[in-house]
Amino acid sequence: MNLLRFDSPLMQFLNTVFDLIILNVLCTICCLPIITIGPALAAKYDVAMRIVRREEPVIFRPYFKAFKENFKQATIIWMILLGVCALLCIDWSWMIDTGFSNVPTVYFVAASFLTLVVLFIIMTIFPIIARFEVTIKDAFKTAVLFSIVYFIGLLSVAMIMLFSVYLSIKYIRYLPAVIVFSHLVVEFCLCLILLRGFKKLEERFVEPSEDDSENHPQEEAGE
């Protein structure tokens, strides 16, 4: 019976899963205009990380607040990434039509590496701008650095995403269940990686606290 208590580990886990499902549905709806995918992802991971940390009891209000606050910057970044993705799609389409055996190995490796880099940037840059006040240039630089430092973790998430595509094709009868389950796993794993990395990034981007000012009285005296 203790398992059915609201504060039991099982109920907390189920609440987290339910909240993430609602969050994904909300994000999907906000992504439909295509041009709003950037702000939708930024808001999604801003709220998702709070849910994983069990800090946010509500979803809709903080989601739309983050969506509004990051709309301009996230939209510009998304337009840039969308253009890059379009070029990559042209490359891969050409390689498929030509036949991979006829494509130079160097070209194939370069295209694969660039595709992986762009995927990692998409996975990390929107949570970064949602959490930190950075310029677009710094956001890209931070996303690239984050991707290098947490390459193994992000690669694992990418493999889960690829495996979910395989399951969606193989078990198309259960497509809705596969999509929901895979999204939850990817989102939860990515949030854990982001939360770990953001602890280090906070030292760089978050403004110094009052305690920090007290530790540097010489600077204040100099002013």
Secondary structure per residue as TSV (DSSP state, phi and psi in degrees):
chain	resnum	aa	ss	phi	psi
A	1	M	-	360.0	-30.1
A	2	N	G	-61.6	-25.5
A	3	L	G	-66.7	-22.8
A	4	L	G	-90.1	-1.3
A	5	R	S	-67.7	147.7
A	6	F	T	-60.8	-33.9
A	7	D	T	-94.8	10.0
A	8	S	S	-74.5	154.0
A	9	P	H	-55.1	-39.2
A	10	L	H	-64.2	-46.8
A	11	M	H	-68.1	-36.5
A	12	Q	H	-64.6	-39.9
A	13	F	H	-64.2	-45.3
A	14	L	H	-65.0	-37.2
A	15	N	H	-64.3	-40.0
A	16	T	H	-63.6	-44.7
A	17	V	H	-61.8	-45.3
A	18	F	H	-62.8	-42.9
A	19	D	H	-63.9	-40.4
A	20	L	H	-67.1	-34.9
A	21	I	H	-64.6	-46.8
A	22	I	H	-60.5	-41.6
A	23	L	H	-62.5	-41.2
A	24	N	H	-66.6	-39.1
A	25	V	H	-63.6	-44.1
A	26	L	H	-62.5	-43.1
A	27	C	H	-64.1	-40.8
A	28	T	H	-60.9	-42.9
A	29	I	H	-62.9	-42.4
A	30	C	H	-72.7	-17.2
A	31	C	H	-84.8	-13.1
A	32	L	T	-57.5	-36.0
A	33	P	T	-69.8	-2.2
A	34	I	S	71.1	-51.9
A	35	I	T	-67.1	-19.6
A	36	T	T	-96.5	11.1
A	37	I	H	-62.0	-39.9
A	38	G	H	-58.5	-58.1
A	39	P	H	-59.9	-35.1
A	40	A	H	-64.3	-41.6
A	41	L	H	-69.7	-39.3
A	42	A	H	-60.9	-46.5
A	43	A	H	-66.9	-38.0
A	44	K	H	-60.0	-49.8
A	45	Y	H	-77.7	-23.8
A	46	D	H	-63.0	-44.9
A	47	V	H	-76.6	-37.9
A	48	A	H	-60.9	-41.4
A	49	M	H	-66.1	-33.2
A	50	R	H	-68.6	-37.5
A	51	I	H	-66.2	-44.4
A	52	V	H	-62.6	-36.1
A	53	R	T	-82.0	-2.9
A	54	R	T	59.4	43.1
A	55	E	-	-103.8	-24.3
A	56	E	-	-112.5	109.2
A	57	P	S	-79.9	-15.9
A	58	V	-	-122.1	165.3
A	59	I	S	-120.2	-51.7
A	60	F	H	-62.2	-49.5
A	61	R	H	-62.9	-51.1
A	62	P	H	-65.6	-29.2
A	63	Y	H	-65.1	-52.0
A	64	F	H	-70.5	-26.0
A	65	K	H	-66.5	-46.7
A	66	A	H	-66.5	-37.3
A	67	F	H	-59.4	-45.4
A	68	K	H	-69.3	-44.4
A	69	E	H	-65.4	-32.2
A	70	N	T	-105.0	8.1
A	71	F	H	-58.4	-53.2
A	72	K	H	-63.5	-52.4
A	73	Q	H	-65.6	-43.9
A	74	A	H	-66.4	-34.4
A	75	T	H	-67.4	-42.6
A	76	I	H	-61.9	-45.6
A	77	I	H	-62.8	-41.5
A	78	W	H	-64.6	-38.9
A	79	M	H	-63.0	-39.8
A	80	I	H	-63.8	-48.4
A	81	L	H	-66.6	-34.7
A	82	L	H	-64.3	-39.7
A	83	G	H	-63.8	-42.0
A	84	V	H	-64.5	-42.3
A	85	C	H	-62.3	-37.1
A	86	A	H	-63.3	-42.1
A	87	L	H	-65.1	-39.4
A	88	L	H	-65.5	-38.4
A	89	C	H	-62.6	-38.4
A	90	I	H	-64.1	-42.6
A	91	D	H	-61.2	-49.6
A	92	W	H	-66.4	-35.4
A	93	S	H	-63.1	-41.8
A	94	W	H	-64.6	-41.1
A	95	M	H	-66.8	-37.4
A	96	I	H	-67.2	-43.9
A	97	D	H	-66.3	-38.2
A	98	T	H	-74.5	-32.2
A	99	G	-	99.6	125.1
A	100	F	G	-60.6	-28.6
A	101	S	G	-68.3	-21.9
A	102	N	G	-97.4	-2.7
A	103	V	S	-90.7	133.1
A	104	P	-	-55.2	137.2
A	105	T	H	-58.1	-40.4
A	106	V	H	-61.6	-40.9
A	107	Y	H	-66.1	-42.4
A	108	F	H	-64.7	-44.6
A	109	V	H	-63.5	-42.7
A	110	A	H	-63.8	-42.7
A	111	A	H	-65.4	-40.3
A	112	S	H	-65.1	-43.8
A	113	F	H	-64.8	-44.2
A	114	L	H	-64.2	-38.9
A	115	T	H	-62.5	-41.2
A	116	L	H	-66.1	-41.3
A	117	V	H	-62.6	-44.9
A	118	V	H	-63.4	-40.4
A	119	L	H	-61.6	-44.7
A	120	F	H	-63.2	-38.9
A	121	I	H	-64.9	-43.0
A	122	I	H	-61.6	-36.7
A	123	M	H	-70.0	-27.4
A	124	T	H	-112.8	-29.7
A	125	I	H	-69.4	-35.9
A	126	F	H	-71.5	-41.2
A	127	P	H	-61.7	-33.2
A	128	I	H	-65.4	-46.9
A	129	I	H	-72.2	-22.6
A	130	A	H	-75.7	-29.2
A	131	R	H	-93.9	-34.8
A	132	F	S	-121.0	150.0
A	133	E	-	-89.2	95.3
A	134	V	-	-131.5	158.9
A	135	T	-	-76.5	166.9
A	136	I	H	-62.2	-40.9
A	137	K	H	-61.7	-46.9
A	138	D	H	-67.0	-31.5
A	139	A	H	-63.5	-44.2
A	140	F	H	-66.1	-42.5
A	141	K	H	-62.8	-42.1
A	142	T	H	-67.3	-39.1
A	143	A	H	-64.2	-40.7
A	144	V	H	-65.5	-44.8
A	145	L	H	-63.2	-42.6
A	146	F	H	-60.7	-40.6
A	147	S	H	-65.0	-34.6
A	148	I	H	-71.4	-46.7
A	149	V	H	-65.8	-40.1
A	150	Y	T	-111.0	40.1
A	151	F	H	-59.5	-47.4
A	152	I	H	-62.5	-44.9
A	153	G	H	-64.1	-44.9
A	154	L	H	-67.6	-35.4
A	155	L	H	-64.3	-38.0
A	156	S	H	-63.2	-41.4
A	157	V	H	-64.8	-40.7
A	158	A	H	-63.2	-37.6
A	159	M	H	-66.8	-36.7
A	160	I	H	-63.7	-41.0
A	161	M	H	-62.7	-43.4
A	162	L	H	-64.9	-40.1
A	163	F	H	-66.0	-35.1
A	164	S	H	-67.2	-33.6
A	165	V	H	-64.7	-41.8
A	166	Y	H	-61.3	-44.9
A	167	L	H	-64.8	-36.5
A	168	S	H	-63.4	-35.8
A	169	I	H	-77.4	-42.9
A	170	K	H	-72.0	-39.0
A	171	Y	T	-116.6	60.4
A	172	I	G	-64.6	-23.1
A	173	R	G	-64.5	-29.0
A	174	Y	G	-107.0	28.6
A	175	L	H	-54.8	-48.4
A	176	P	H	-57.9	-43.4
A	177	A	H	-65.7	-40.7
A	178	V	H	-63.7	-43.3
A	179	I	H	-62.9	-46.8
A	180	V	H	-63.0	-49.0
A	181	F	H	-64.0	-45.2
A	182	S	H	-65.5	-39.3
A	183	H	H	-62.2	-41.3
A	184	L	H	-64.9	-44.2
A	185	V	H	-64.6	-47.8
A	186	V	H	-61.0	-46.3
A	187	E	H	-63.5	-43.4
A	188	F	H	-66.8	-46.0
A	189	C	H	-63.7	-41.8
A	190	L	H	-66.2	-37.9
A	191	C	H	-62.9	-39.4
A	192	L	H	-62.6	-41.2
A	193	I	H	-66.3	-43.9
A	194	L	H	-64.0	-44.1
A	195	L	H	-63.0	-37.4
A	196	R	H	-67.5	-44.3
A	197	G	H	-72.3	-32.3
A	198	F	H	-68.7	-23.3
A	199	K	H	-61.1	-35.4
A	200	K	H	-79.5	-37.4
A	201	L	H	-68.1	-29.3
A	202	E	H	-61.2	-31.3
A	203	E	H	-65.0	-23.7
A	204	R	H	-94.2	-39.1
A	205	F	H	-103.0	-28.2
A	206	V	S	-77.0	138.0
A	207	E	-	-63.2	146.6
A	208	P	-	-60.9	144.5
A	209	S	-	-84.3	178.1
A	210	E	H	-64.0	-31.9
A	211	D	H	-62.7	-37.3
A	212	D	H	-65.6	-37.0
A	213	S	H	-66.5	-36.1
A	214	E	H	-68.9	-26.6
A	215	N	T	-78.3	-8.9
A	216	H	-	-127.9	60.5
A	217	P	H	-65.7	-24.3
A	218	Q	H	-64.2	-38.5
A	219	E	H	-65.5	-40.1
A	220	E	H	-69.1	-37.8
A	221	A	H	-65.7	-34.9
A	222	G	H	-66.8	-30.2
A	223	E	-	-72.2	360.0
